[in-house]
């Protein structure tokens, strides 16, 4: 099981690279848009739609990583109680499994909306990028997040040491 976990940890770099690339493109595009708008009075016409697409890529590509590594904002009002009762591992497992299972509904809904956009032939205003592609990306990212969260919850229950092993 250890080689599989190492493979997954190495593969988890890919979404981070995708997010970093989207952020870099967004940064360069915004810089160019500001310069072109201010100096030449010629803004990038498609800046708004590209910003929307790149923000979706940025947010949803790292969603599985953030969800599994406890990167979300958390309130720790009851952590002391769970720690004293030695139920922290059980609490984390239940939260991961339930959260992963609840992501089924957003996956289903976004898939339906993406398919509707594909059927209608919806495209962006300036660049004519099919909007269903972004919907499919969001669906895939949320589905991967759901699967990874359920697996992490099960690992919390049955193999907690695999979660704390360092990558070498």
Backbone as a printed PyTorch tensor [residue, N CA C, xyz], in Angstrom:
tensor([[[  0.8170,  -1.1960,   0.0000],
         [  0.0000,   0.0000,   0.0000],
         [  0.8610,   1.2600,   0.0000]],

        [[  2.0410,   1.1910,   0.5590],
         [  2.9140,   2.3500,   0.6090],
         [  3.2860,   2.8650,  -0.7750]],

        [[  3.6520,   2.0170,  -1.7550],
         [  3.9460,   2.5540,  -3.0920],
         [  2.7430,   3.2600,  -3.7170]],

        [[  1.5440,   2.7640,  -3.4550],
         [  0.3470,   3.4070,  -3.9820],
         [  0.1680,   4.7960,  -3.3820]],

        [[  0.3920,   4.9140,  -2.0900],
         [  0.2600,   6.2090,  -1.4370],
         [  1.3240,   7.1700,  -1.9370]],

        [[  2.5350,   6.6770,  -2.1420],
         [  3.5870,   7.5380,  -2.6880],
         [  3.2440,   7.9970,  -4.1010]],

        [[  2.6710,   7.1130,  -4.8950],
         [  2.2510,   7.4780,  -6.2490],
         [  1.1770,   8.5550,  -6.2070]],

        [[  0.2110,   8.3980,  -5.3170],
         [ -0.8630,   9.3850,  -5.1950],
         [ -0.3040,  10.7240,  -4.7340]],

        [[  0.6260,  10.6960,  -3.7880],
         [  1.2200,  11.9460,  -3.3070],
         [  2.0150,  12.6350,  -4.4100]],

        [[  2.7070,  11.8630,  -5.2230],
         [  3.4410,  12.4700,  -6.3380],
         [  2.4860,  13.0030,  -7.4010]],

        [[  1.3930,  12.2800,  -7.6310],
         [  0.4060,  12.7240,  -8.6240],
         [ -0.3470,  13.9610,  -8.1530]],

        [[ -0.3840,  14.1870,  -6.8450],
         [ -1.1050,  15.3560,  -6.3280],
         [ -0.4020,  16.6670,  -6.6610]],

        [[  0.7920,  16.5860,  -7.2060],
         [  1.5010,  17.7980,  -7.6320],
         [  0.8670,  18.3690,  -8.9050]],

        [[  0.2990,  17.5240,  -9.7390],
         [ -0.2810,  17.9730, -11.0090],
         [ -1.3690,  19.0330, -10.8340]],

        [[ -2.3550,  18.8290,  -9.9610],
         [ -3.3610,  19.8960,  -9.8030],
         [ -2.7680,  21.2080,  -9.2960]],

        [[ -1.7370,  21.1150,  -8.4710],
         [ -1.0880,  22.3300,  -7.9760],
         [ -0.3920,  23.0560,  -9.1250]],

        [[  0.2330,  22.3060, -10.0160],
         [  0.8820,  22.9140, -11.1820],
         [ -0.1640,  23.5720, -12.0840]],

        [[ -1.3020,  22.9080, -12.2700],
         [ -2.3850,  23.4880, -13.0800],
         [ -2.8640,  24.7950, -12.4480]],

        [[ -3.0490,  24.8000, -11.1240],
         [ -3.5060,  26.0110, -10.4390],
         [ -2.4680,  27.1210, -10.5210]],

        [[ -1.2140,  26.7710, -10.3590],
         [ -0.1420,  27.7740, -10.4540],
         [ -0.0730,  28.3670, -11.8530]],

        [[ -0.2360,  27.5310, -12.8540],
         [ -0.2210,  28.0110, -14.2340],
         [ -1.3960,  28.9450, -14.4920]],

        [[ -2.5760,  28.5740, -14.0110],
         [ -3.7550,  29.4260, -14.1790],
         [ -3.5580,  30.7600, -13.4700]],

        [[ -2.9800,  30.7240, -12.2760],
         [ -2.7370,  31.9600, -11.5360],
         [ -1.7230,  32.8450, -12.2630]],

        [[ -0.6840,  32.2350, -12.8130],
         [  0.3240,  33.0100, -13.5460],
         [ -0.2940,  33.6520, -14.7920]],

        [[ -1.0710,  32.8880, -15.5390],
         [ -1.7300,  33.4360, -16.7340],
         [ -2.6680,  34.5660, -16.3380]],

        [[ -3.4020,  34.3710, -15.2550],
         [ -4.3160,  35.3980, -14.7650],
         [ -3.5550,  36.6700, -14.3840]],

        [[ -2.4050,  36.5020, -13.7370],
         [ -1.5930,  37.6370, -13.3350],
         [ -1.0680,  38.3970, -14.5570]],

        [[ -0.5240,  37.6800, -15.5260],
         [  0.0210,  38.3200, -16.7310],
         [ -1.0950,  39.0000, -17.5220]],

        [[ -2.2360,  38.3310, -17.6440],
         [ -3.3460,  38.9080, -18.3830],
         [ -3.8460,  40.1840, -17.7130]],

        [[ -3.9560,  40.1810, -16.4020],
         [ -4.4140,  41.3700, -15.6810],
         [ -3.4160,  42.5170, -15.8340]],

        [[ -2.1350,  42.2000, -15.7260],
         [ -1.0990,  43.2230, -15.9120],
         [ -1.2020,  43.8360, -17.3070]],

        [[ -1.2830,  42.9870, -18.3160],
         [ -1.3780,  43.4810, -19.6990],
         [ -2.6520,  44.2870, -19.9070]],

        [[ -3.7400,  43.8440, -19.3250],
         [ -5.0040,  44.5560, -19.4700],
         [ -4.9180,  45.9440, -18.8520]],

        [[ -4.3090,  46.0500, -17.6760],
         [ -4.1780,  47.3540, -17.0200],
         [ -3.2870,  48.2770, -17.8390]],

        [[ -2.1530,  47.7610, -18.3160],
         [ -1.2440,  48.5850, -19.1150],
         [ -1.9160,  49.0180, -20.4120]],

        [[ -2.5280,  48.0810, -21.1210],
         [ -3.1890,  48.4160, -22.3870],
         [ -4.3490,  49.3810, -22.1850]],

        [[ -5.0730,  49.2210, -21.1020],
         [ -6.2110,  50.0970, -20.8190],
         [ -5.7240,  51.5060, -20.4680]],

        [[ -4.6900,  51.5890, -19.6410],
         [ -4.2190,  52.8910, -19.1600],
         [ -3.4100,  53.6570, -20.2050]],

        [[ -2.5150,  52.9570, -20.8900],
         [ -1.5980,  53.6350, -21.8030],
         [ -2.2030,  53.8250, -23.1930]],

        [[ -2.7900,  52.7730, -23.7270],
         [ -3.2640,  52.8110, -25.1110],
         [ -4.7850,  52.9030, -25.2500]],

        [[ -5.4840,  52.9210, -24.1330],
         [ -6.9530,  52.9290, -24.1270],
         [ -7.5100,  51.7790, -24.9690]],

        [[ -6.8550,  50.6190, -24.8470],
         [ -7.2560,  49.4390, -25.6110],
         [ -7.2460,  48.2170, -24.6750]],

        [[ -8.2990,  48.0310, -23.8950],
         [ -8.3010,  46.9120, -22.9400],
         [ -8.4130,  45.5620, -23.6490]],

        [[ -8.0410,  44.5270, -22.9380],
         [ -8.2180,  43.1640, -23.4430],
         [ -9.7170,  42.8690, -23.3730]],

        [[-10.3310,  42.6880, -24.5230],
         [-11.7850,  42.5310, -24.5890],
         [-12.2810,  41.2920, -23.8390]],

        [[-11.5050,  40.2420, -23.9100],
         [-11.9530,  38.9720, -23.3240],
         [-11.4610,  38.7770, -21.8950]],

        [[-10.9820,  39.8360, -21.2630],
         [-10.4030,  39.7040, -19.9220],
         [-11.4080,  39.1710, -18.9100]],

        [[-12.6330,  39.6160, -18.9780],
         [-13.6380,  39.1820, -17.9990],
         [-13.9240,  37.6950, -18.1090]],

        [[-14.1400,  37.2200, -19.3240],
         [-14.4450,  35.7940, -19.4650],
         [-13.2290,  34.9250, -19.1670]],

        [[-12.0480,  35.3800, -19.5310],
         [-10.8370,  34.6200, -19.1940],
         [-10.6060,  34.5930, -17.6860]],

        [[-10.8950,  35.7030, -17.0210],
         [-10.7690,  35.7330, -15.5640],
         [-11.7110,  34.7280, -14.9190]],

        [[-12.9290,  34.6710, -15.3840],
         [-13.9000,  33.7080, -14.8330],
         [-13.4320,  32.2730, -15.0410]],

        [[-12.9690,  31.9610, -16.2330],
         [-12.5260,  30.5990, -16.5350],
         [-11.2900,  30.2430, -15.7270]],

        [[-10.3200,  31.1640, -15.6800],
         [ -9.0840,  30.8890, -14.9460],
         [ -9.3340,  30.7840, -13.4440]],

        [[-10.2680,  31.5650, -12.9110],
         [-10.5950,  31.4430, -11.4820],
         [-11.2520,  30.1010, -11.1830]],

        [[-12.1010,  29.6270, -12.0760],
         [-12.6990,  28.3070, -11.8890],
         [-11.6250,  27.2280, -11.9180]],

        [[-10.6950,  27.3280, -12.8560],
         [ -9.5990,  26.3580, -12.9260],
         [ -8.7490,  26.4270, -11.6680]],

        [[ -8.4410,  27.6360, -11.2280],
         [ -7.6140,  27.8310, -10.0440],
         [ -8.2530,  27.2250,  -8.7980]],

        [[ -9.5030,  27.5350,  -8.5760],
         [-10.1840,  27.0730,  -7.3590],
         [-10.4240,  25.5640,  -7.3960]],

        [[-10.9740,  25.0740,  -8.4810],
         [-11.3910,  23.6790,  -8.4910],
         [-10.2500,  22.6990,  -8.7430]],

        [[ -9.1410,  23.1540,  -9.2950],
         [ -8.0360,  22.2150,  -9.4900],
         [ -7.3730,  21.8530,  -8.1710]],

        [[ -7.3280,  22.7740,  -7.2210],
         [ -6.6980,  22.4550,  -5.9300],
         [ -7.7010,  22.0160,  -4.8710]],

        [[ -8.9690,  21.9530,  -5.2180],
         [ -9.9910,  21.5360,  -4.2470],
         [ -9.7010,  20.1780,  -3.6160]],

        [[ -9.3100,  19.1540,  -4.3930],
         [ -9.0090,  17.8670,  -3.7360],
         [ -7.8420,  17.9580,  -2.7590]],

        [[ -6.8140,  18.7050,  -3.1130],
         [ -5.6340,  18.8280,  -2.2540],
         [ -5.9870,  19.5680,  -0.9690]],

        [[ -6.6700,  20.6820,  -1.0990],
         [ -7.0510,  21.4790,   0.0680],
         [ -7.9750,  20.6840,   0.9800]],

        [[ -8.9010,  19.9500,   0.3970],
         [ -9.8620,  19.1960,   1.2010],
         [ -9.1970,  18.0850,   2.0050]],

        [[ -8.2480,  17.4000,   1.4200],
         [ -7.6200,  16.2590,   2.0800],
         [ -6.5700,  16.6840,   3.0990]],

        [[ -5.9160,  17.8150,   2.8580],
         [ -4.8410,  18.2450,   3.7620],
         [ -5.3270,  19.1970,   4.8460]],

        [[ -6.6160,  19.2660,   5.0720],
         [ -7.2020,  20.1470,   6.0870],
         [ -6.8560,  21.6070,   5.8310]],

        [[ -6.8720,  22.0130,   4.5890],
         [ -6.5460,  23.3770,   4.2350],
         [ -7.7140,  24.3410,   4.3550]],

        [[ -8.8980,  23.8230,   4.6450],
         [-10.0670,  24.6860,   4.7920],
         [-10.0280,  25.4250,   6.1160]],

        [[-10.7590,  26.4950,   6.1940],
         [-10.9140,  27.2160,   7.4490],
         [-11.6980,  26.3140,   8.3980]],

        [[-11.2240,  26.2090,   9.6340],
         [-11.8840,  25.3330,  10.6010],
         [-12.0080,  26.0480,  11.9440]],

        [[-13.0750,  25.7580,  12.6380],
         [-13.2850,  26.2670,  13.9890],
         [-13.0260,  25.1100,  14.9370]],

        [[-12.1580,  25.3240,  15.9060],
         [-11.7430,  24.2230,  16.7840],
         [-12.3220,  24.3440,  18.1950]],

        [[-13.5930,  24.6900,  18.2840],
         [-14.2240,  24.8490,  19.5930],
         [-14.3270,  23.5410,  20.3680]],

        [[-14.4900,  22.4380,  19.6660],
         [-14.6910,  21.1560,  20.3520],
         [-13.4750,  20.2380,  20.2750]],

        [[-12.3620,  20.7210,  19.7480],
         [-11.1830,  19.8640,  19.6110],
         [-10.6870,  19.3400,  20.9520]],

        [[-10.7120,  20.1630,  21.9830],
         [-10.2640,  19.7240,  23.3060],
         [-11.0730,  18.5670,  23.8330]],

        [[-12.3700,  18.6330,  23.6560],
         [-13.2590,  17.5530,  24.1300],
         [-12.9630,  16.2630,  23.3840]],

        [[-12.8840,  16.3430,  22.0510],
         [-12.6100,  15.1390,  21.2640],
         [-11.2260,  14.5710,  21.5690]],

        [[-10.2630,  15.4550,  21.8210],
         [ -8.9130,  14.9800,  22.1360],
         [ -8.8840,  14.2590,  23.4890]],

        [[ -9.5520,  14.8250,  24.4730],
         [ -9.5880,  14.1810,  25.8000],
         [-10.2880,  12.8350,  25.7560]],

        [[-11.3430,  12.7360,  24.9730],
         [-12.0920,  11.4740,  24.8680],
         [-11.4730,  10.5180,  23.8520]],

        [[-10.3820,  10.9310,  23.2270],
         [ -9.6810,  10.1360,  22.2160],
         [-10.6010,   9.7470,  21.0430]],

        [[-11.3840,  10.7010,  20.6250],
         [-12.3180,  10.4810,  19.5190],
         [-11.9780,  11.3330,  18.2850]],

        [[-10.8280,  11.9670,  18.3060],
         [-10.4600,  12.8550,  17.1930],
         [-10.3890,  12.1020,  15.8730]],

        [[ -9.7950,  10.9210,  15.9030],
         [ -9.6640,  10.1270,  14.6700],
         [-11.0330,   9.7270,  14.1410]],

        [[-11.9220,   9.3040,  15.0260],
         [-13.2770,   8.9220,  14.6100],
         [-14.0250,  10.1360,  14.0580]],

        [[-13.9050,  11.2790,  14.7370],
         [-14.5590,  12.5030,  14.2610],
         [-14.0670,  12.8760,  12.8650]],

        [[-12.7390,  12.8580,  12.6710],
         [-12.1790,  13.1990,  11.3690],
         [-12.6560,  12.2350,  10.2900]],

        [[-12.6940,  10.9490,  10.6210],
         [-13.1420,   9.9540,   9.6470],
         [-14.5940,  10.1970,   9.2470]],

        [[-15.4410,  10.4340,  10.2270],
         [-16.8630,  10.6620,   9.9390],
         [-17.0450,  11.9300,   9.1100]],

        [[-16.3100,  12.9790,   9.4490],
         [-16.4340,  14.2390,   8.7050],
         [-15.9770,  14.0610,   7.2590]],

        [[-14.8460,  13.3830,   7.0660],
         [-14.3620,  13.1510,   5.7000],
         [-15.3570,  12.3200,   4.8910]],

        [[-15.8330,  11.2350,   5.4710],
         [-16.7530,  10.3500,   4.7350],
         [-18.0600,  11.0590,   4.4230]],

        [[-18.6390,  11.7440,   5.4000],
         [-19.9010,  12.4540,   5.1540],
         [-19.7170,  13.6040,   4.1600]],

        [[-18.6250,  14.3380,   4.2900],
         [-18.3790,  15.4390,   3.3520],
         [-18.1850,  14.9190,   1.9310]],

        [[-17.4380,  13.8320,   1.8040],
         [-17.2530,  13.2290,   0.4860],
         [-18.5550,  12.7370,  -0.1070]],

        [[-19.3960,  12.1280,   0.7360],
         [-20.6880,  11.6310,   0.2510],
         [-21.6110,  12.7840,  -0.1430]],

        [[-21.5530,  13.8750,   0.5990],
         [-22.4170,  15.0190,   0.2880],
         [-22.0240,  15.7000,  -1.0160]],

        [[-20.8040,  15.5180,  -1.4560],
         [-20.3800,  16.1200,  -2.7230],
         [-21.0180,  15.4530,  -3.9350]],

        [[-21.7140,  14.3450,  -3.7230],
         [-22.4230,  13.6910,  -4.8170],
         [-23.4230,  14.6530,  -5.4630]],

        [[-24.1450,  15.4280,  -4.6530],
         [-25.1810,  16.3100,  -5.1830],
         [-24.6040,  17.4520,  -6.0100]],

        [[-23.5540,  18.1550,  -5.5650],
         [-22.9740,  19.1660,  -6.4680],
         [-22.4210,  18.5700,  -7.7620]],

        [[-21.8230,  17.3790,  -7.6660],
         [-21.3150,  16.7300,  -8.8770],
         [-22.4590,  16.4850,  -9.8500]],

        [[-23.5260,  15.9280,  -9.3470],
         [-24.6830,  15.6260, -10.1990],
         [-25.2680,  16.8980, -10.8020]],

        [[-25.4060,  17.9390,  -9.9990],
         [-26.0370,  19.1680, -10.4730],
         [-25.1680,  19.8980, -11.5090]],

        [[-23.8670,  20.0020, -11.2430],
         [-22.9790,  20.6860, -12.1800],
         [-22.8970,  19.9080, -13.4930]],

        [[-22.9210,  18.5730, -13.4030],
         [-22.9110,  17.7580, -14.6270],
         [-24.1620,  18.0580, -15.4630]],

        [[-25.3080,  18.1420, -14.8230],
         [-26.5620,  18.4410, -15.5350],
         [-26.4760,  19.8190, -16.1930]],

        [[-25.9470,  20.8080, -15.4550],
         [-25.8230,  22.1560, -16.0200],
         [-24.8300,  22.1960, -17.1710]],

        [[-23.7380,  21.4460, -17.0620],
         [-22.7520,  21.4070, -18.1520],
         [-23.3590,  20.7450, -19.3920]],

        [[-24.0880,  19.6820, -19.1930],
         [-24.7300,  19.0150, -20.3320],
         [-25.7930,  19.9090, -20.9660]],

        [[-26.5100,  20.6610, -20.1590],
         [-27.5030,  21.5920, -20.6950],
         [-26.8070,  22.6610, -21.5400]],

        [[-25.6770,  23.1760, -21.0460],
         [-24.9150,  24.1760, -21.8060],
         [-24.3980,  23.5830, -23.1140]],

        [[-24.0050,  22.3140, -23.0770],
         [-23.5270,  21.6560, -24.3040],
         [-24.6700,  21.4870, -25.2970]],

        [[-25.8340,  21.0720, -24.8000],
         [-26.9900,  20.8930, -25.6850],
         [-27.4320,  22.2120, -26.3160]],

        [[-27.3660,  23.2980, -25.5370],
         [-27.7720,  24.6090, -26.0550],
         [-26.6980,  25.2520, -26.9100]],

        [[-25.4710,  24.7140, -26.8470],
         [-24.3700,  25.3030, -27.6190],
         [-23.8480,  26.5960, -27.0170]],

        [[-23.9400,  26.7320, -25.6920],
         [-23.4750,  27.9460, -25.0220],
         [-21.9630,  28.1140, -25.1710]],

        [[-21.5600,  29.3200, -25.5360],
         [-20.1420,  29.6570, -25.6570],
         [-19.9250,  31.0140, -24.9950]],

        [[-18.6500,  31.3110, -24.6900],
         [-18.3470,  32.6100, -24.1090],
         [-18.5030,  33.6960, -25.1630]],

        [[-18.6340,  34.9290, -24.6990],
         [-19.0060,  36.0400, -25.5830],
         [-17.9350,  36.3940, -26.6090]],

        [[-16.6930,  36.5280, -26.1920],
         [-15.6600,  37.0160, -27.1010],
         [-14.8630,  35.9030, -27.7760]],

        [[-14.4840,  34.9050, -27.0190],
         [-13.6040,  33.8640, -27.5480],
         [-14.3450,  32.6190, -28.0160]],

        [[-15.6300,  32.5680, -27.8040],
         [-16.4740,  31.4220, -28.1950],
         [-15.9670,  30.0970, -27.6200]],

        [[-15.5080,  30.1330, -26.3690],
         [-15.0940,  28.9100, -25.6780],
         [-16.3550,  28.2230, -25.1710]],

        [[-16.5520,  26.9420, -25.4740],
         [-17.7420,  26.2420, -24.9780],
         [-17.7700,  26.2220, -23.4480]],

        [[-18.8710,  26.6900, -22.8830],
         [-18.9520,  26.7870, -21.4200],
         [-19.0800,  25.4230, -20.7510]],

        [[-19.5290,  24.4190, -21.4870],
         [-19.6530,  23.1070, -20.8710],
         [-18.2950,  22.5220, -20.5000]],

        [[-17.2300,  22.9500, -21.1640],
         [-15.8950,  22.4480, -20.8170],
         [-15.5130,  22.8360, -19.3950]],

        [[-15.8500,  24.0640, -19.0150],
         [-15.5920,  24.5070, -17.6420],
         [-16.4710,  23.7140, -16.6760]],

        [[-17.6970,  23.4740, -17.0590],
         [-18.5980,  22.6590, -16.2230],
         [-18.0860,  21.2470, -16.0490]],

        [[-17.5890,  20.6640, -17.1050],
         [-17.0190,  19.3170, -16.9980],
         [-15.8040,  19.3100, -16.0850]],

        [[-14.9600,  20.3480, -16.1980],
         [-13.7810,  20.4410, -15.3390],
         [-14.1890,  20.5390, -13.8710]],

        [[-15.1800,  21.3770, -13.5920],
         [-15.6560,  21.5150, -12.2160],
         [-16.2420,  20.1940, -11.7260]],

        [[-17.0110,  19.5290, -12.5680],
         [-17.5940,  18.2370, -12.1920],
         [-16.5070,  17.2260, -11.8730]],

        [[-15.5090,  17.1300, -12.7270],
         [-14.4290,  16.1690, -12.5000],
         [-13.6620,  16.4880, -11.2260]],

        [[-13.3840,  17.7580, -10.9890],
         [-12.6400,  18.1420,  -9.7950],
         [-13.4160,  17.8400,  -8.5150]],

        [[-14.6940,  18.1420,  -8.5250],
         [-15.5040,  17.8700,  -7.3310],
         [-15.6800,  16.3640,  -7.1390]],

        [[-15.8180,  15.6140,  -8.2210],
         [-15.9200,  14.1540,  -8.1060],
         [-14.6350,  13.5550,  -7.5470]],

        [[-13.4970,  14.0300,  -8.0250],
         [-12.2210,  13.5540,  -7.4920],
         [-12.1150,  13.9140,  -6.0160]],

        [[-12.5510,  15.1130,  -5.6630],
         [-12.5360,  15.5300,  -4.2590],
         [-13.3850,  14.6010,  -3.4110]],

        [[-14.5650,  14.2420,  -3.8970],
         [-15.4430,  13.3530,  -3.1450],
         [-14.7900,  11.9930,  -2.9170]],

        [[-14.2240,  11.4270,  -3.9650],
         [-13.5850,  10.1080,  -3.8480],
         [-12.4000,  10.1750,  -2.8980]],

        [[-11.5880,  11.2020,  -3.0460],
         [-10.4040,  11.3320,  -2.2020],
         [-10.7920,  11.5480,  -0.7410]],

        [[-11.8510,  12.3020,  -0.5040],
         [-12.2810,  12.5280,   0.8800],
         [-12.8140,  11.2410,   1.5070]],

        [[-13.5660,  10.4660,   0.7640],
         [-14.0660,   9.1980,   1.3070],
         [-12.9100,   8.2470,   1.5910]],

        [[-11.9570,   8.1770,   0.6750],
         [-10.7860,   7.3170,   0.9010],
         [-10.0020,   7.7930,   2.1140]],

        [[ -9.8330,   9.0980,   2.2630],
         [ -9.1150,   9.6340,   3.4190],
         [ -9.8600,   9.3130,   4.7060]],

        [[-11.1710,   9.4160,   4.6860],
         [-11.9600,   9.0500,   5.8670],
         [-11.7880,   7.5870,   6.2320]],

        [[-11.7950,   6.7240,   5.2280],
         [-11.5890,   5.2920,   5.4920],
         [-10.1730,   5.0220,   6.0020]],

        [[ -9.2040,   5.7500,   5.4790],
         [ -7.8380,   5.5980,   5.9830],
         [ -7.7200,   6.0740,   7.4300]],

        [[ -8.4520,   7.1200,   7.7840],
         [ -8.4670,   7.5700,   9.1780],
         [ -8.9850,   6.4650,  10.0930]],

        [[ -9.9580,   5.7120,   9.6090],
         [-10.5280,   4.6370,  10.4200],
         [ -9.6410,   3.4020,  10.4780]],

        [[ -9.1530,   2.9580,   9.3200],
         [ -8.5420,   1.6370,   9.2400],
         [ -7.0150,   1.6390,   9.1060]],

        [[ -6.4300,   2.7240,   8.6420],
         [ -4.9720,   2.7610,   8.4700],
         [ -4.4480,   4.1680,   8.7400]],

        [[ -4.5950,   4.6630,   9.9640],
         [ -4.2030,   6.0590,  10.2340],
         [ -2.7130,   6.3330,  10.0620]],

        [[ -1.8850,   5.3010,  10.1890],
         [ -0.4340,   5.5300,  10.0490],
         [ -0.0500,   5.8750,   8.6160]],

        [[ -0.8350,   5.4330,   7.6440],
         [ -0.5170,   5.7460,   6.2450],
         [ -0.6910,   7.2330,   5.9740]],

        [[ -1.5110,   7.9140,   6.7650],
         [ -1.7280,   9.3390,   6.5660],
         [ -0.5880,  10.1880,   7.1090]],

        [[  0.1870,   9.6330,   8.0330],
         [  1.2560,  10.4120,   8.6590],
         [  2.6340,  10.0380,   8.1580]],

        [[  2.7160,   9.0270,   7.2690],
         [  4.0180,   8.6430,   6.7110],
         [  4.5770,   9.7860,   5.8960]],

        [[  5.8650,  10.0230,   6.0360],
         [  6.4810,  11.1010,   5.2570],
         [  6.8930,  10.5580,   3.8860]],

        [[  6.8520,  11.4310,   2.9060],
         [  7.2910,  11.0360,   1.5690],
         [  8.7940,  11.1810,   1.4860]],

        [[  9.4360,  10.1800,   0.9780],
         [ 10.8940,  10.2090,   0.8990],
         [ 11.3620,  10.0680,  -0.5180]]])
